[in-house]
Amino acid sequence: MNKLRANIPFFKDIDQVLLETLVPYMREEAYKKGSVIFHEGDEGNQIFFVRSGMVSIYTSNKAKRITLAYLAKGEYFGEMALMQPGLSRSATAEALTAVKVYSLHRSDFHQLVEKDRNVPFLLLNYTMERLRKANNQIYDLTFLTVQNRIIRRLLDLGKEVGSTREDGTCHIPVKITHQQLADTVGAARETVSKVMIELQDQALIELSNKKLTLLNPEALISKLHD
C-alpha cells in the first residue's frame, strides 16, 4: 500500500481501509523493452499503473503507426475498456523501456469504483486531461509545420520525463529514436532526421547515444512563434 501511494498519485486520495482490501488483488508485472503489454483490438479486462519506466500508446494499420502518448511513472492506462464490458482495446501499449506496472482486473477495479465515490471523478479528471492532449495533437497535425511539431513534442517530453539542470538545459533520459519521434508527429523519419540535425547545428539540442538534451528550451519556445 505504501508503494502504491508513493508511486501512483491516483491512489493518494483513495480511502486507506478500501486500499488495504484492494492491495492483495493487485499484481506487479515486469516487461522488457519492446514487449507488447496488450494489442489494439484485444479484450480489455485490466487496468495498468506505471511504477517505473515508460510505455508507448499507439494505433496503427499495415502502413503507418501513430503514437498517441508516452506514459511514465505514476500514470495509468487501459481504463477505457474497463468501464464498459465488451469493449476492446482502442490502442496498443508497448514498453518503450524496461517497465514495471501494477495491474488490476476489471471486477476488482469495479469494486473500487462502487465503494469510493472519488474514483469516478479521478478517472474523469484524467480522461479530460488526455482529451486536452489529444486536441492539442490534432491541432499540431493540422496547423503546425513539421519542424514546429517536432519542437513541440521535444518540449513536451522535457516536461513529462526530463530533468532541468542548473545551467537551464533539460536532459531527457529515455532513448527516443527518430522513427519513434516521427510516429508522434505524423512525419517521415527522413524529415525528422533532417530537422533534428538542423536543431543540433543551431545548438538548440544535443543527441548522444539516442538520449536527448534540450540545450536552450527558451529558444525552442521562441522558434514556435517565429
Disulfide bonds with the S-S distance in Angstrom:
none
